[in-house]
Amino acid sequence: MKSTLYAQSINLTNQITMKIILLDADYAEVSYDEELKLGKIEWKRKTTTEEYQYAFMVILEHAKKNPSDNFLSDIRKQSVVSPENRKWFETEMLPQAIEAGLKRAAVIFDGNVFKKYYINMIIKVTNKYGLPLKVFNTEEEAIEWFKGKEYAETG
């Protein structure tokens, strides 16, 4: 189920950027922005354990061959993450991502109280690894953080 597509998008400053689509599935879109060295997962619905882990593995495999300093996860349409997946993310995925070069991460979050618990758990783990993680309401805010003054300070 691997697919690679290239899409042009216009960002806030009306610059055309290339987004590489690594996975386009009914549960998630996984993409990479070369300019920002940004891997992104946009969750589309509740996932099975296999789907959740596969989306992360797609981005991790890409990061091993391409500079991926930044990671963005849009969880607004994602359902509650199971304890099993949360533990896998904390013990397996995150250490591998940092080893592959991850330096900063951001989450787009809609304020859902059930997801807040998940985010708080992820923040605790990223703090343990010294990985800056910020939570935003919009993708634009997250991108500005990756590009802006704080990016230089945490980078």
C-alpha distance (Angstrom), angle and dihedral (degrees) to the residues before:
residue distance angle dihedral
M1 . . .
K2 3.79 . .
S3 3.75 121.3 .
T4 3.76 133.7 167.8
L5 3.77 119.0 -161.3
Y6 3.76 130.8 168.3
A7 3.76 120.2 -140.1
Q8 3.76 131.7 179.8
S9 3.75 118.2 -139.2
I10 3.76 133.8 177.9
N11 3.78 114.3 -128.4
L12 3.80 129.2 -155.5
T13 3.80 93.6 -76.9
N14 3.83 91.3 49.9
Q15 3.79 92.0 -111.0
I16 3.77 116.3 143.9
T17 3.78 111.5 -121.7
M18 3.76 129.9 -175.0
K19 3.76 117.3 -123.7
I20 3.76 117.2 -168.0
I21 3.79 112.6 -149.1
L22 3.80 107.3 -144.4
L23 3.80 96.2 175.1
D24 3.79 130.6 9.7
A25 3.79 107.7 -175.1
D26 3.78 133.5 150.8
Y27 3.81 89.6 -105.5
A28 3.83 101.6 43.4
E29 3.77 146.4 -0.3
V30 3.79 114.1 -139.4
S31 3.79 115.9 -164.9
Y32 3.79 143.5 164.7
D33 3.81 129.2 -143.4
E34 3.80 108.7 -157.5
E35 3.81 95.3 -164.0
L36 3.80 93.4 55.1
K37 3.82 94.2 32.9
L38 3.78 83.4 -128.4
G39 3.77 129.0 157.3
K40 3.79 113.5 -164.2
I41 3.78 137.3 -171.2
E42 3.77 118.1 -166.6
W43 3.78 107.2 -168.1
K44 3.81 114.5 -146.4
R45 3.81 103.0 -175.7
K46 3.79 145.9 -18.3
T47 3.79 110.1 -47.7
T48 3.76 137.2 -150.2
T49 3.79 117.6 -121.8
E50 3.81 90.0 -101.5
E51 3.81 93.1 50.6
Y52 3.82 93.5 46.8
Q53 3.79 93.3 50.2
Y54 3.81 94.7 40.8
A55 3.83 93.0 56.2
F56 3.79 90.2 54.0
M57 3.82 92.7 44.5
V58 3.82 91.0 53.1
I59 3.79 90.9 55.4
L60 3.80 92.9 42.5
E61 3.80 93.0 52.9
H62 3.81 89.6 50.0
A63 3.83 90.8 48.4
K64 3.80 91.5 55.1
K65 3.83 89.1 64.4
N66 3.83 101.5 29.8
P67 3.82 130.1 48.2
S68 3.79 106.3 -97.5
D69 3.79 109.6 174.8
N70 3.80 94.0 154.2
F71 3.79 136.2 50.3
L72 3.80 129.0 -169.7
S73 3.79 125.7 -171.3
D74 3.80 119.4 -170.4
I75 3.80 104.4 -158.4
R76 3.82 99.1 168.3
K77 3.84 92.5 110.4
Q78 3.79 95.7 32.4
S79 3.76 118.0 106.9
V80 3.80 124.6 -135.6
V81 3.81 111.5 -54.4
S82 3.80 114.8 -125.1
P83 3.81 120.3 -116.7
E84 3.82 88.1 -116.3
N85 3.82 92.3 56.9
R86 3.78 92.2 42.7
K87 3.82 90.8 53.9
W88 3.82 91.3 46.5
F89 3.81 90.3 51.3
E90 3.81 92.3 49.4
T91 3.80 98.6 44.1
E92 3.81 103.5 29.9
M93 3.79 113.9 17.6
L94 3.79 103.5 39.7
P95 3.83 96.8 49.3
Q96 3.81 90.3 48.4
A97 3.81 92.0 48.3
I98 3.80 91.9 51.5
E99 3.80 90.1 47.5
A100 3.83 88.0 52.3
G101 3.82 90.3 55.8
L102 3.82 107.4 -87.2
K103 3.82 110.1 160.2
R104 3.83 105.8 166.0
A105 3.77 137.6 19.6
A106 3.78 136.7 -169.2
V107 3.78 135.5 -171.5
I108 3.80 127.4 -153.1
F109 3.78 105.9 -144.3
D110 3.80 134.5 178.1
G111 3.81 98.9 -153.8
N112 3.82 96.2 -102.4
V113 3.82 106.1 163.6
F114 3.81 93.6 -139.2
K115 3.81 92.2 53.4
K116 3.80 90.4 47.0
Y117 3.82 89.9 70.3
Y118 3.82 89.8 52.7
I119 3.81 91.7 48.7
N120 3.81 92.3 48.4
M121 3.80 89.8 52.9
I122 3.82 91.0 49.4
I123 3.82 91.4 48.2
K124 3.82 90.4 53.6
V125 3.79 91.0 51.9
T126 3.82 95.3 45.0
N127 3.82 88.7 49.7
K128 3.79 88.9 53.9
Y129 3.81 88.4 56.6
G130 3.82 93.6 41.5
L131 3.82 91.3 -117.6
P132 3.82 114.5 150.0
L133 3.80 110.0 -126.0
K134 3.80 125.3 178.6
V135 3.79 131.2 -176.0
F136 3.82 120.5 -138.8
N137 3.79 137.9 179.3
T138 3.82 95.1 -138.6
E139 3.78 138.7 31.4
E140 3.80 90.0 -125.1
E141 3.82 91.3 60.2
A142 3.80 91.2 49.6
I143 3.82 92.9 48.7
E144 3.79 90.8 49.8
W145 3.80 88.8 52.6
F146 3.80 91.2 51.3
K147 3.81 90.5 48.4
G148 3.80 100.1 35.6
K149 3.75 143.3 77.7
E150 3.80 94.5 -70.7
Y151 3.79 88.7 54.4
A152 3.81 89.4 61.9
E153 3.80 91.7 45.5
T154 3.81 95.2 51.3
G155 3.79 95.9 35.6
